[in-house]
Amino acid sequence: DQQVKQNSPSLSVQEGRISILNCDYTNSMFDYFLWYKKYPAEGPTFLISISSIKDKNEDGRFTVFLNKSAKHLSLHIVPSQPGDSAVYFCAARISGGYQKVTFGTGTKLQVIP
Amino acid sequence: DVKVTQSSRYLVKRTGEKVFLECVQDMDHENMFWYRQDPGLGLRLIYFSYDVKMKEKGDIPEGYSVSREKKERFSLILESASTNQTSMYLCASSLAASGRIEQFFGPGTRLTVL
């Protein structure tokens, strides 16, 4: 049972344009959401997070939006750069679940120069 | 610079062998995790530990065990390796403080079981 879903396995975007990566979840007990970026042959690195009490969080070129009623979050990257080419994972934590998170299946982003 | 290190980047083992994957973190983190990453399946949690000698099963613990004798070290053990355990194994750690739940990952171990 995949509780965190990333339905787009891949995405291609021109350099300078906006990249939008989507994530859907099914468990209403999730209270914290995170995005990680992963380059080949490296471990994932934390990118940005959002608490369920917020609907938006920004950090430089990266913005995460949360729509709780739709159980949907998205990561916007503006402007996209070739160095952003990586696999992006969204993850979610259940309230009271220690630090355990559930990851999505990932979306491979390619930014074309 | 914070660091999570894993004992091997690449490992090749034979079916039935006992395999040890070691993970060490230098951040004094309470929590440590073992995941496996497979194409199309994302990261799946095998086991985690929130304190020395404490462990909890993740989503796919079958065929694995873990050991945490020291705070900085978390070992994943494949008691009898099988071909379906060929995968990328990732170790991570995090603080126990509820306000900061991001996990820090090691570079991964690519395990091939023949």
Backbone of each chain as ProteinMPNN parsed JSONL, in Angstrom:
{"seq_chain_A": "DQQVKQNSPSLSVQEGRISILNCDYTNSMFDYFLWYKKYPAEGPTFLISISSIKDKNEDGRFTVFLNKSAKHLSLHIVPSQPGDSAVYFCAARISGGYQKVTFGTGTKLQVIP", "coords_chain_A": {"N_chain_A": [[0.848, -1.188, 0.0], [0.913, 1.919, -1.139], [1.485, 4.774, 0.426], [2.445, 7.251, -0.068], [2.685, 8.89, -3.012], [4.288, 9.389, -6.095], [3.435, 10.199, -9.061], [4.576, 10.781, -11.48], [7.197, 9.475, -13.117], [9.28, 10.727, -14.407], [10.541, 13.92, -15.561], [11.032, 16.567, -17.805], [12.556, 19.686, -18.27], [13.119, 22.955, -19.537], [16.082, 24.858, -19.061], [15.921, 27.609, -16.848], [13.196, 27.728, -16.813], [10.155, 26.937, -14.942], [10.118, 24.191, -12.713], [7.88, 21.714, -11.728], [7.157, 19.477, -9.329], [5.223, 16.787, -8.283], [3.295, 15.304, -5.602], [1.306, 12.939, -4.015], [-0.678, 11.918, -1.24], [-2.109, 9.486, 1.014], [-2.664, 9.115, 3.675], [-4.194, 10.69, 6.278], [-3.059, 11.22, 8.671], [-0.506, 12.097, 8.421], [1.831, 14.547, 9.351], [3.963, 16.079, 8.661], [6.011, 17.031, 6.005], [8.506, 16.316, 3.582], [11.041, 17.099, 1.166], [13.51, 15.494, -0.758], [16.595, 15.434, -2.513], [18.334, 13.516, -4.909], [21.375, 12.617, -6.232], [22.97, 10.516, -8.704], [24.747, 7.733, -7.392], [25.054, 8.869, -4.911], [23.895, 9.551, -1.557], [20.498, 10.526, -0.648], [19.782, 14.026, -0.209], [18.544, 16.397, 2.066], [16.094, 18.792, 1.181], [13.846, 20.655, 1.456], [11.152, 21.374, 3.723], [7.79, 21.021, 5.074], [5.355, 21.818, 7.448], [2.217, 20.379, 8.448], [0.541, 22.352, 9.298], [0.937, 24.525, 7.79], [0.676, 26.071, 4.508], [2.498, 26.71, 2.652], [5.967, 26.901, 1.964], [9.027, 28.52, 1.605], [12.312, 28.493, 0.19], [14.762, 30.069, -1.036], [15.205, 29.264, -4.371], [13.395, 27.272, -4.22], [10.137, 26.152, -3.503], [7.638, 24.789, -1.518], [4.375, 23.597, -1.697], [1.417, 22.891, 0.06], [-1.588, 21.181, -0.059], [-3.941, 20.331, 1.901], [-6.595, 19.444, 1.859], [-6.803, 18.234, -0.584], [-4.904, 16.354, -0.275], [-2.276, 16.681, -1.289], [0.945, 17.62, -2.35], [3.378, 19.88, -3.679], [6.457, 20.622, -5.294], [8.117, 23.448, -6.279], [10.486, 24.666, -8.494], [12.253, 27.434, -9.249], [14.305, 29.751, -10.904], [14.763, 26.873, -12.984], [17.781, 24.965, -13.026], [20.591, 23.417, -14.692], [22.062, 21.921, -12.808], [20.102, 21.092, -11.107], [19.167, 18.746, -12.002], [18.231, 15.618, -11.11], [17.062, 12.936, -8.976], [14.037, 13.333, -7.304], [12.598, 12.942, -4.182], [9.608, 12.78, -2.377], [8.548, 12.814, 1.036], [6.877, 11.701, 4.005], [5.759, 12.147, 7.375], [4.186, 10.363, 9.984], [2.1, 11.639, 12.472], [3.373, 11.586, 15.724], [4.99, 9.446, 15.159], [7.692, 8.793, 15.908], [10.672, 9.529, 14.293], [10.199, 8.394, 11.95], [9.718, 8.181, 8.504], [7.767, 8.0, 5.486], [8.591, 7.294, 2.207], [8.112, 8.51, -1.153], [8.064, 7.227, -4.558], [9.771, 8.592, -6.195], [10.795, 11.131, -8.563], [12.382, 11.661, -11.567], [14.15, 14.384, -12.504], [15.049, 16.227, -15.302], [16.926, 18.873, -16.35], [17.195, 20.799, -19.089], [19.816, 22.302, -20.781]], "CA_chain_A": [[0.0, 0.0, 0.0], [1.785, 3.084, -1.292], [0.795, 5.893, 1.062], [2.997, 8.477, -0.652], [2.785, 8.547, -4.433], [4.762, 10.339, -7.074], [2.901, 9.524, -10.237], [5.397, 11.054, -12.659], [8.549, 8.936, -12.911], [10.295, 11.609, -14.963], [10.1, 15.249, -15.982], [12.06, 17.349, -18.493], [12.241, 21.114, -18.237], [14.171, 23.809, -20.074], [16.78, 25.73, -18.116], [15.306, 28.918, -16.665], [11.75, 27.598, -16.622], [9.736, 26.38, -13.659], [9.9, 22.739, -12.559], [6.862, 21.417, -10.724], [7.127, 18.06, -8.997], [4.001, 16.54, -7.524], [3.273, 14.199, -4.659], [0.001, 12.726, -3.4], [-0.626, 11.002, -0.105], [-3.418, 8.955, 1.364], [-2.857, 9.036, 5.121], [-4.482, 12.008, 6.85], [-2.288, 11.363, 9.908], [0.803, 12.697, 8.137], [1.862, 15.904, 9.867], [5.183, 16.766, 8.247], [6.379, 16.57, 4.67], [9.861, 16.716, 3.215], [11.557, 16.783, -0.169], [14.916, 15.17, -0.834], [17.172, 15.362, -3.845], [19.346, 12.455, -4.943], [22.205, 12.448, -7.41], [23.459, 9.143, -8.855], [25.895, 7.3, -6.583], [25.1, 9.607, -3.65], [22.682, 9.437, -0.767], [19.599, 11.682, -0.744], [20.043, 15.17, 0.66], [17.342, 17.139, 2.416], [15.932, 20.007, 0.403], [12.9, 21.582, 2.051], [10.078, 20.668, 4.412], [6.622, 21.823, 5.427], [4.471, 21.254, 8.454], [0.829, 20.315, 7.982], [-0.212, 23.542, 9.706], [1.222, 25.563, 6.811], [0.364, 25.69, 3.134], [3.589, 27.111, 1.757], [7.26, 27.184, 2.566], [9.979, 28.915, 0.565], [13.733, 28.552, 0.512], [15.464, 30.421, -2.261], [14.509, 28.901, -5.612], [12.517, 26.124, -3.937], [8.922, 26.408, -2.747], [6.753, 23.632, -1.387], [2.971, 23.933, -1.456], [0.646, 21.789, 0.624], [-3.04, 21.274, -0.13], [-4.365, 19.226, 2.767], [-7.898, 18.915, 1.457], [-6.564, 17.357, -1.734], [-3.801, 15.457, 0.095], [-1.354, 16.888, -2.399], [1.967, 18.645, -2.212], [4.178, 20.077, -4.881], [7.725, 21.336, -5.168], [8.374, 24.322, -7.412], [11.875, 25.125, -8.609], [12.264, 28.558, -10.181], [14.332, 29.106, -12.204], [15.441, 25.58, -13.001], [19.166, 25.0, -13.486], [21.065, 22.07, -15.029], [22.485, 21.251, -11.584], [18.926, 20.56, -10.414], [18.871, 17.423, -12.569], [18.396, 14.631, -10.038], [15.801, 12.291, -8.586], [13.435, 14.009, -6.17], [11.695, 12.109, -3.4], [8.862, 13.381, -1.285], [8.451, 11.93, 2.19], [5.888, 12.176, 4.964], [5.836, 11.548, 8.705], [2.934, 10.229, 10.731], [2.105, 12.297, 13.772], [3.72, 10.691, 16.82], [5.69, 8.267, 14.655], [9.119, 9.03, 16.077], [11.167, 10.256, 13.137], [10.013, 7.511, 10.809], [9.008, 8.787, 7.381], [7.457, 7.161, 4.331], [9.043, 7.946, 0.991], [7.51, 8.218, -2.444], [8.881, 6.438, -5.48], [10.746, 9.457, -6.839], [10.632, 11.695, -9.915], [13.675, 12.057, -12.133], [14.07, 15.676, -13.182], [16.142, 16.589, -16.2], [16.878, 20.27, -16.778], [17.909, 20.842, -20.366], [20.443, 23.635, -20.962]], "C_chain_A": [[0.886, 1.24, 0.0], [1.066, 4.301, -0.734], [1.262, 7.24, 0.533], [3.308, 8.159, -2.112], [3.335, 9.702, -5.246], [4.463, 9.71, -8.43], [3.697, 9.776, -11.51], [6.801, 10.521, -12.424], [9.63, 9.874, -13.417], [9.662, 12.898, -15.454], [11.278, 15.936, -16.653], [11.621, 18.796, -18.58], [13.413, 21.88, -18.841], [14.786, 24.647, -18.951], [16.092, 27.089, -18.058], [13.803, 28.861, -16.445], [11.449, 27.047, -15.23], [9.626, 24.86, -13.746], [8.871, 22.543, -11.465], [6.814, 19.901, -10.532], [5.974, 17.816, -8.026], [4.087, 15.29, -6.661], [1.869, 14.116, -4.059], [0.143, 11.747, -2.241], [-2.029, 10.587, 0.294], [-3.711, 9.016, 2.865], [-3.041, 10.432, 5.725], [-3.746, 12.237, 8.172], [-0.882, 11.912, 9.669], [0.796, 14.152, 8.617], [3.078, 16.706, 9.411], [5.62, 16.159, 6.931], [7.751, 17.126, 4.293], [10.112, 16.372, 1.747], [13.06, 16.545, -0.063], [15.322, 15.126, -2.294], [18.259, 14.296, -3.835], [20.048, 12.452, -6.29], [22.645, 10.993, -7.497], [24.682, 8.891, -7.974], [26.081, 8.136, -5.316], [23.829, 9.322, -2.863], [21.792, 10.655, -0.958], [20.036, 12.793, 0.203], [18.742, 15.944, 0.852], [17.291, 18.459, 1.667], [15.06, 21.034, 1.131], [11.791, 20.776, 2.711], [8.913, 21.608, 4.658], [5.805, 21.074, 6.465], [3.039, 21.275, 7.939], [0.001, 21.521, 8.409], [0.037, 24.709, 8.748], [0.759, 25.111, 5.428], [1.464, 26.047, 2.154], [4.852, 27.31, 2.565], [8.257, 27.432, 1.442], [11.401, 28.872, 1.072], [14.475, 28.798, -0.791], [14.655, 30.085, -3.499], [13.454, 27.815, -5.399], [11.336, 26.545, -3.075], [8.114, 25.124, -2.702], [5.366, 24.139, -1.018], [2.26, 22.687, -0.937], [-0.835, 22.087, 0.527], [-3.6, 20.088, 0.641], [-5.694, 18.626, 2.336], [-7.754, 17.952, 0.288], [-5.509, 16.296, -1.433], [-2.73, 15.487, -1.002], [-0.313, 17.915, -2.006], [2.782, 18.722, -3.485], [5.433, 20.864, -4.534], [7.931, 22.136, -6.447], [9.833, 24.763, -7.37], [11.898, 26.209, -9.692], [13.483, 29.449, -9.912], [15.088, 27.778, -12.138], [16.842, 25.724, -13.595], [19.627, 23.577, -13.814], [21.511, 21.261, -13.805], [21.329, 20.701, -10.762], [18.551, 19.177, -10.934], [19.236, 16.348, -11.544], [17.075, 13.893, -9.87], [15.304, 12.975, -7.316], [12.428, 13.072, -5.499], [10.9, 12.992, -2.445], [8.724, 12.338, -0.179], [7.48, 12.542, 3.187], [6.024, 11.433, 6.282], [4.456, 11.487, 9.342], [3.089, 10.897, 12.082], [2.372, 11.288, 14.884], [4.531, 9.493, 16.417], [7.193, 8.36, 14.772], [9.58, 9.884, 14.908], [10.966, 9.436, 11.87], [9.216, 8.223, 9.729], [8.773, 7.743, 6.303], [7.818, 7.925, 3.077], [8.178, 7.584, -0.206], [8.499, 7.502, -3.335], [9.887, 7.272, -6.264], [10.335, 9.923, -8.222], [12.002, 12.146, -10.392], [13.502, 13.322, -12.952], [15.301, 15.869, -14.058], [15.935, 18.033, -16.628], [17.789, 20.415, -17.986], [18.495, 22.228, -20.584], [19.961, 24.318, -22.25]], "O_chain_A": [[1.523, 1.567, 1.001], [0.132, 4.807, -1.357], [0.565, 8.246, 0.668], [4.1, 7.264, -2.405], [2.902, 10.845, -5.102], [5.163, 8.801, -8.876], [3.521, 9.073, -12.505], [7.529, 11.072, -11.599], [10.762, 9.841, -12.933], [8.464, 12.979, -15.722], [12.396, 15.899, -16.14], [10.476, 19.099, -18.917], [14.568, 21.491, -18.67], [14.101, 25.081, -18.025], [15.724, 27.653, -19.088], [13.202, 29.816, -15.954], [12.351, 26.737, -14.452], [9.111, 24.314, -14.721], [8.978, 23.139, -10.393], [6.478, 19.151, -11.448], [5.787, 18.562, -7.065], [4.839, 14.358, -6.945], [1.314, 15.132, -3.641], [0.991, 10.855, -2.271], [-3.01, 11.25, -0.043], [-4.87, 8.973, 3.277], [-2.127, 11.256, 5.677], [-3.805, 13.332, 8.731], [-0.148, 12.164, 10.624], [-0.136, 14.9, 8.323], [3.204, 17.885, 9.743], [5.606, 14.94, 6.755], [8.103, 18.253, 4.642], [9.482, 15.482, 1.176], [13.782, 17.277, 0.615], [14.522, 14.827, -3.181], [19.016, 14.183, -2.872], [19.422, 12.306, -7.34], [22.693, 10.301, -6.479], [25.547, 9.757, -7.84], [27.154, 8.111, -4.713], [22.817, 8.906, -3.426], [22.269, 11.707, -1.384], [20.586, 12.535, 1.274], [17.954, 16.115, -0.078], [18.297, 19.156, 1.531], [15.5, 22.154, 1.387], [11.516, 19.643, 2.317], [9.022, 22.822, 4.48], [5.596, 19.865, 6.37], [2.691, 22.095, 7.089], [-1.122, 21.698, 7.936], [-0.584, 25.764, 8.881], [0.487, 23.932, 5.204], [1.377, 25.729, 0.968], [4.825, 27.813, 3.688], [8.331, 26.68, 0.47], [11.67, 29.175, 2.234], [14.776, 27.872, -1.544], [13.535, 30.57, -3.659], [12.706, 27.487, -6.32], [11.503, 27.207, -2.05], [7.93, 24.456, -3.719], [5.207, 24.993, -0.146], [2.474, 21.579, -1.429], [-1.29, 23.136, 0.984], [-3.72, 18.985, 0.108], [-5.889, 17.416, 2.441], [-8.494, 16.974, 0.182], [-5.254, 15.428, -2.267], [-2.346, 14.457, -1.555], [-0.629, 18.945, -1.411], [2.864, 17.768, -4.259], [5.45, 21.664, -3.598], [7.923, 21.588, -7.549], [10.338, 25.181, -6.329], [11.612, 25.958, -10.863], [13.673, 29.867, -8.77], [15.97, 27.61, -11.295], [17.063, 26.492, -14.531], [19.092, 22.621, -13.253], [21.35, 20.041, -13.78], [21.543, 19.931, -9.825], [17.696, 18.51, -10.352], [20.398, 16.197, -11.165], [16.092, 14.197, -10.547], [16.065, 13.171, -6.368], [11.546, 12.5, -6.14], [11.468, 13.858, -1.778], [8.778, 11.134, -0.432], [7.284, 13.757, 3.21], [6.358, 10.249, 6.312], [3.667, 12.428, 9.252], [4.107, 10.729, 12.753], [1.694, 10.266, 14.983], [4.753, 8.598, 17.233], [7.904, 8.034, 13.822], [8.927, 10.872, 14.572], [11.522, 9.769, 10.823], [8.165, 8.801, 10.004], [9.482, 6.74, 6.217], [7.403, 9.07, 2.899], [7.59, 6.504, -0.267], [9.623, 7.204, -2.931], [10.764, 6.718, -6.928], [9.632, 9.226, -8.954], [12.692, 12.91, -9.716], [12.8, 13.333, -13.963], [16.436, 15.697, -13.615], [14.9, 18.379, -17.198], [18.995, 20.182, -17.908], [17.766, 23.22, -20.576], [20.385, 25.434, -22.553]]}, "seq_chain_B": "DVKVTQSSRYLVKRTGEKVFLECVQDMDHENMFWYRQDPGLGLRLIYFSYDVKMKEKGDIPEGYSVSREKKERFSLILESASTNQTSMYLCASSLAASGRIEQFFGPGTRLTVL", "coords_chain_B": {"N_chain_B": [[31.676, 19.465, 9.134], [28.834, 17.546, 8.734], [28.469, 13.977, 8.869], [27.644, 10.828, 7.435], [28.775, 7.658, 7.179], [29.3, 4.748, 5.202], [30.307, 1.357, 5.215], [31.078, 0.088, 2.829], [31.109, 0.846, -0.677], [30.479, -0.724, -2.821], [29.49, -4.113, -3.036], [29.818, -7.569, -3.423], [28.253, -10.595, -3.048], [27.647, -14.066, -2.282], [24.808, -16.219, -2.687], [23.268, -17.217, 0.304], [25.334, -16.453, 1.965], [26.367, -14.734, 4.965], [25.868, -11.368, 5.534], [27.24, -8.248, 6.39], [26.451, -4.919, 6.809], [27.783, -1.844, 7.5], [27.284, 1.191, 9.305], [28.164, 4.46, 10.174], [27.76, 7.391, 12.076], [28.643, 10.797, 12.721], [27.355, 12.741, 14.138], [26.178, 12.67, 16.563], [23.555, 11.776, 16.622], [20.367, 10.57, 17.679], [18.621, 8.865, 16.329], [18.678, 6.262, 13.922], [18.644, 4.762, 10.665], [17.88, 2.178, 8.292], [17.509, 1.776, 4.86], [16.309, 0.393, 1.762], [16.804, 0.954, -1.689], [15.069, 0.608, -4.617], [14.482, 0.392, -8.144], [11.621, 2.133, -9.216], [10.351, 1.678, -6.821], [11.136, 3.384, -4.865], [12.406, 4.569, -1.7], [12.525, 2.238, 0.828], [11.799, 1.458, 4.15], [13.74, -0.538, 6.242], [14.676, -1.204, 8.895], [14.721, 0.696, 11.941], [16.331, 2.635, 14.517], [15.989, 4.139, 17.641], [17.524, 4.558, 19.791], [20.423, 3.462, 21.626], [20.795, -0.004, 21.476], [18.097, -0.268, 20.992], [15.52, -1.1, 18.73], [13.363, -0.98, 15.872], [11.034, -2.52, 13.727], [10.792, -1.815, 10.27], [9.128, -1.272, 7.198], [9.788, -3.434, 5.6], [11.137, -5.763, 6.971], [11.769, -8.452, 6.75], [14.091, -11.058, 6.491], [16.222, -9.597, 7.302], [18.303, -8.293, 9.951], [19.279, -6.16, 12.696], [21.787, -4.274, 14.465], [22.633, -2.268, 17.212], [24.951, -1.262, 19.088], [26.475, 0.843, 19.899], [26.048, 4.395, 20.054], [26.792, 5.764, 17.723], [26.896, 3.904, 15.703], [25.34, 1.692, 13.426], [24.29, -1.349, 12.405], [23.461, -3.397, 9.655], [22.254, -6.587, 9.028], [22.312, -9.315, 6.901], [21.107, -12.32, 7.204], [21.153, -14.676, 5.672], [22.008, -14.308, 2.644], [20.039, -13.531, -0.228], [19.144, -13.591, -3.718], [17.119, -11.766, -4.211], [17.701, -9.756, -2.524], [19.493, -8.141, -3.647], [20.371, -4.87, -4.114], [20.328, -1.255, -3.589], [21.564, -0.059, -0.631], [20.805, 2.163, 1.912], [21.875, 4.152, 4.573], [20.774, 6.21, 7.253], [20.593, 9.051, 9.488], [19.149, 10.894, 12.24], [18.185, 13.678, 14.331], [16.619, 13.447, 17.56], [14.921, 15.445, 18.309], [11.756, 16.896, 17.92], [11.235, 19.024, 16.266], [12.999, 19.005, 14.168], [13.226, 16.955, 11.713], [14.568, 16.066, 9.52], [16.501, 13.71, 7.737], [19.843, 12.545, 7.531], [21.799, 11.219, 5.053], [23.933, 8.44, 4.222], [26.333, 7.532, 1.602], [25.483, 5.216, 0.42], [25.358, 1.649, -0.219], [25.972, -0.503, -2.77], [24.721, -3.54, -3.166], [25.24, -6.689, -4.508], [23.895, -9.826, -4.951], [24.836, -12.96, -5.818]], "CA_chain_B": [[30.71, 18.943, 8.159], [28.209, 16.336, 9.262], [28.79, 12.874, 7.994], [27.223, 9.447, 7.624], [29.614, 6.841, 6.311], [28.938, 3.335, 5.08], [31.575, 0.636, 5.155], [31.463, -0.266, 1.462], [30.279, 1.424, -1.728], [30.035, -1.841, -3.64], [29.701, -5.392, -2.371], [29.287, -8.718, -4.16], [28.197, -11.756, -2.158], [26.994, -15.255, -2.849], [23.587, -16.685, -2.02], [23.483, -17.977, 1.531], [26.343, -15.835, 2.818], [25.942, -13.746, 5.96], [26.403, -10.089, 5.076], [27.182, -7.157, 7.355], [26.608, -3.567, 6.3], [28.039, -0.986, 8.649], [26.996, 2.61, 9.136], [28.643, 5.266, 11.29], [27.472, 8.825, 11.966], [29.441, 11.583, 13.666], [26.548, 13.904, 14.496], [25.556, 12.412, 17.862], [22.123, 11.626, 16.411], [19.748, 9.456, 18.392], [17.911, 7.962, 15.428], [19.37, 5.752, 12.748], [17.713, 4.068, 9.78], [18.337, 1.461, 7.11], [16.56, 1.7, 3.749], [16.794, -0.083, 0.486], [16.233, 1.684, -2.805], [14.923, -0.201, -5.815], [13.815, 1.152, -9.215], [10.168, 2.128, -9.206], [9.81, 1.441, -5.481], [11.589, 4.427, -3.96], [13.138, 4.136, -0.511], [11.671, 1.486, 1.752], [12.449, 1.348, 5.454], [13.949, -1.919, 6.691], [14.684, -1.122, 10.349], [15.285, 1.909, 12.506], [16.701, 2.574, 15.93], [15.87, 5.459, 18.251], [18.45, 4.632, 20.921], [21.332, 2.314, 21.694], [20.177, -1.304, 21.768], [16.674, -0.252, 20.663], [15.278, -1.227, 17.29], [11.975, -1.147, 15.465], [10.883, -2.981, 12.352], [10.228, -0.905, 9.296], [8.1, -1.829, 6.322], [10.231, -4.679, 4.938], [12.219, -6.308, 7.802], [11.985, -9.891, 6.559], [15.396, -11.428, 5.947], [17.228, -8.669, 7.833], [18.33, -7.953, 11.366], [20.124, -4.993, 12.929], [22.464, -4.192, 15.758], [23.113, -0.941, 17.585], [25.639, -1.377, 20.37], [26.97, 2.185, 20.22], [25.159, 5.417, 19.499], [27.196, 6.225, 16.411], [27.04, 2.802, 14.754], [24.121, 0.917, 13.197], [24.665, -2.399, 11.452], [22.398, -4.19, 9.009], [22.747, -7.954, 8.827], [21.542, -10.229, 6.074], [21.484, -13.598, 7.812], [21.444, -15.615, 4.582], [21.7, -13.449, 1.504], [19.341, -14.105, -1.371], [19.257, -12.739, -4.912], [16.156, -10.658, -4.161], [18.244, -8.709, -1.658], [20.328, -7.275, -4.468], [19.74, -3.558, -4.018], [21.106, -0.167, -3.001], [21.223, 0.083, 0.787], [21.106, 3.503, 2.392], [21.785, 4.389, 6.002], [20.492, 7.607, 7.561], [20.46, 9.363, 10.907], [18.444, 12.147, 12.509], [18.037, 14.081, 15.722], [15.358, 13.051, 18.176], [14.087, 16.623, 18.52], [10.629, 16.782, 16.995], [11.204, 20.133, 15.321], [13.946, 18.817, 13.064], [13.139, 15.528, 11.419], [15.264, 15.664, 8.309], [17.478, 12.654, 7.897], [21.095, 12.693, 6.803], [22.065, 9.919, 4.446], [25.232, 8.026, 3.733], [26.407, 7.446, 0.148], [24.858, 3.997, -0.07], [26.123, 0.442, -0.57], [25.325, -1.279, -3.838], [24.944, -4.956, -2.881], [24.829, -7.668, -5.511], [23.935, -11.195, -4.444], [24.877, -13.86, -6.979]], "C_chain_B": [[30.157, 17.616, 8.666], [28.393, 15.183, 8.299], [28.154, 11.555, 8.444], [28.051, 8.619, 6.65], [29.134, 5.394, 6.333], [30.187, 2.571, 4.682], [32.019, 0.312, 3.736], [30.573, 0.475, 0.475], [29.681, 0.33, -2.607], [30.4, -3.138, -2.941], [29.086, -6.475, -3.236], [29.376, -9.925, -3.254], [27.476, -12.896, -2.867], [25.751, -15.594, -2.04], [23.94, -17.53, -0.811], [24.529, -17.387, 2.45], [25.692, -14.913, 3.843], [26.643, -12.441, 5.601], [26.198, -9.031, 6.157], [27.377, -5.837, 6.617], [26.708, -2.641, 7.498], [27.775, 0.473, 8.307], [27.468, 3.347, 10.388], [28.289, 6.719, 11.045], [28.227, 9.574, 13.066], [28.675, 12.779, 14.198], [25.868, 13.754, 15.855], [24.024, 12.305, 17.743], [21.583, 10.402, 17.149], [19.174, 8.405, 17.441], [18.793, 7.523, 14.267], [18.45, 4.81, 11.991], [18.477, 3.272, 8.717], [17.196, 1.366, 6.108], [17.193, 0.871, 2.624], [16.071, 0.68, -0.622], [16.232, 0.789, -4.026], [14.162, 0.593, -6.869], [12.301, 1.003, -9.146], [9.529, 1.948, -7.842], [10.247, 2.506, -4.479], [12.431, 3.872, -2.829], [12.158, 3.431, 0.428], [12.448, 1.213, 3.038], [12.533, -0.109, 5.895], [13.848, -1.97, 8.223], [15.103, 0.294, 10.736], [15.534, 1.725, 13.992], [16.636, 3.981, 16.498], [16.757, 5.606, 19.483], [19.351, 3.404, 20.865], [20.558, 1.091, 22.159], [18.669, -1.343, 21.503], [16.522, -0.353, 19.16], [13.784, -1.419, 17.054], [11.952, -1.633, 14.029], [10.297, -1.868, 11.496], [9.182, -1.616, 8.459], [8.48, -3.173, 5.715], [11.367, -5.331, 5.732], [12.586, -7.762, 7.513], [13.333, -10.152, 5.892], [16.545, -10.571, 6.447], [17.175, -8.64, 9.353], [19.286, -6.777, 11.514], [20.756, -5.084, 14.309], [22.889, -2.754, 15.992], [23.668, -1.024, 19.004], [26.201, -0.044, 20.838], [26.119, 3.21, 19.494], [25.52, 5.746, 18.052], [27.154, 5.137, 15.333], [25.764, 1.963, 14.667], [24.427, -0.074, 12.088], [23.431, -3.106, 10.92], [22.984, -5.546, 8.665], [21.772, -8.725, 7.946], [21.972, -11.629, 6.505], [21.884, -14.641, 6.772], [21.032, -14.917, 3.293], [20.999, -14.219, 0.383], [19.381, -13.105, -2.522], [18.265, -11.573, -4.866], [16.555, -9.579, -3.153], [19.299, -7.881, -2.376], [19.652, -5.918, -4.559], [20.778, -2.517, -3.617], [20.626, -0.004, -1.571], [21.718, 1.437, 1.289], [20.888, 3.575, 3.891], [21.511, 5.874, 6.217], [20.45, 7.798, 9.071], [19.714, 10.68, 11.06], [18.434, 12.414, 14.006], [16.695, 13.606, 16.258], [14.409, 14.225, 18.338], [13.0, 16.697, 17.462], [10.602, 17.891, 15.957], [12.095, 19.96, 14.114], [13.944, 17.345, 12.705], [13.891, 15.123, 10.171], [16.355, 14.661, 8.618], [18.694, 12.944, 7.023], [21.521, 11.307, 6.331], [23.542, 9.691, 4.159], [25.19, 7.869, 2.218], [25.777, 6.182, -0.442], [25.857, 2.875, -0.32], [25.338, -0.309, -1.627], [25.687, -2.738, -3.619], [24.401, -5.803, -4.022], [24.977, -9.051, -4.907], [23.819, -12.141, -5.641], [24.374, -15.25, -6.64]], "O_chain_B": [[30.905, 16.691, 8.984], [28.466, 15.369, 7.084], [28.124, 11.215, 9.627], [28.027, 8.856, 5.442], [28.635, 4.895, 7.342], [31.018, 3.062, 3.918], [33.219, 0.264, 3.464], [29.399, 0.708, 0.76], [28.546, 0.431, -3.073], [31.465, -3.259, -2.337], [27.967, -6.326, -3.727], [30.45, -10.247, -2.745], [26.805, -12.718, -3.883], [25.666, -15.286, -0.852], [24.782, -18.425, -0.875], [24.61, -17.78, 3.614], [24.605, -14.381, 3.617], [27.855, -12.412, 5.391], [25.128, -8.933, 6.758], [28.353, -5.663, 5.888], [25.855, -2.641, 8.385], [28.008, 0.925, 7.187], [27.208, 2.918, 11.512], [28.488, 7.234, 9.944], [28.423, 9.069, 14.172], [29.285, 13.741, 14.665], [25.077, 14.608, 16.254], [23.295, 12.697, 18.654], [22.232, 9.36, 17.236], [19.236, 7.206, 17.715], [19.552, 8.314, 13.707], [17.593, 4.148, 12.576], [19.574, 3.65, 8.305], [16.086, 0.945, 6.434], [18.407, 0.682, 2.552], [14.89, 1.007, -0.506], [17.274, 0.269, -4.425], [13.285, 1.386, -6.528], [11.772, -0.103, -9.032], [8.31, 2.049, -7.707], [9.762, 2.517, -3.348], [13.085, 2.839, -2.973], [11.104, 3.968, 0.769], [13.604, 0.791, 3.006], [11.53, -0.823, 5.918], [13.022, -2.701, 8.77], [15.753, 0.997, 9.963], [15.026, 0.801, 14.628], [17.169, 4.917, 15.902], [16.748, 6.646, 20.141], [19.074, 2.441, 20.151], [19.775, 1.149, 23.107], [18.029, -2.36, 21.769], [17.297, 0.235, 18.405], [13.054, -1.936, 17.899], [12.762, -1.203, 13.209], [9.439, -1.098, 11.929], [8.441, -2.462, 8.96], [7.608, -3.964, 5.356], [12.475, -5.442, 5.207], [13.614, -8.246, 7.989], [13.669, -9.55, 4.872], [17.699, -10.781, 6.071], [16.143, -8.925, 9.96], [20.013, -6.435, 10.581], [20.33, -5.845, 15.178], [23.431, -2.099, 15.102], [22.939, -0.873, 19.984], [26.381, 0.173, 22.036], [25.54, 2.924, 18.446], [24.628, 5.982, 17.237], [27.359, 5.438, 14.157], [25.185, 1.575, 15.682], [24.78, 0.312, 10.973], [22.481, -3.372, 11.656], [24.066, -5.644, 8.087], [20.572, -8.776, 8.213], [23.082, -12.063, 6.199], [22.838, -15.394, 6.97], [19.864, -14.934, 2.904], [21.314, -15.373, 0.091], [19.625, -11.916, -2.316], [18.539, -10.507, -5.419], [15.827, -8.606, -2.956], [19.928, -7.013, -1.77], [18.514, -5.809, -5.015], [21.935, -2.836, -3.345], [19.433, 0.168, -1.322], [22.881, 1.802, 1.115], [19.868, 3.126, 4.414], [21.974, 6.707, 5.437], [20.293, 6.843, 9.832], [19.652, 11.482, 10.128], [18.641, 11.52, 14.827], [15.752, 13.392, 15.497], [13.204, 14.022, 18.489], [13.269, 16.579, 16.267], [10.017, 17.728, 14.887], [11.962, 20.694, 13.135], [14.624, 16.559, 13.365], [13.862, 13.953, 9.791], [17.043, 14.758, 9.635], [18.585, 13.507, 5.934], [21.591, 10.358, 7.112], [24.295, 10.627, 3.89], [24.136, 8.05, 1.607], [25.565, 6.09, -1.651], [27.034, 3.112, -0.593], [24.191, -0.701, -1.412], [26.827, -3.138, -3.856], [23.254, -5.649, -4.442], [26.045, -9.413, -4.412], [22.83, -12.12, -6.375], [24.344, -16.124, -7.506]]}, "name": "protein", "num_of_chains": 2, "seq": "DQQVKQNSPSLSVQEGRISILNCDYTNSMFDYFLWYKKYPAEGPTFLISISSIKDKNEDGRFTVFLNKSAKHLSLHIVPSQPGDSAVYFCAARISGGYQKVTFGTGTKLQVIPDVKVTQSSRYLVKRTGEKVFLECVQDMDHENMFWYRQDPGLGLRLIYFSYDVKMKEKGDIPEGYSVSREKKERFSLILESASTNQTSMYLCASSLAASGRIEQFFGPGTRLTVL"}
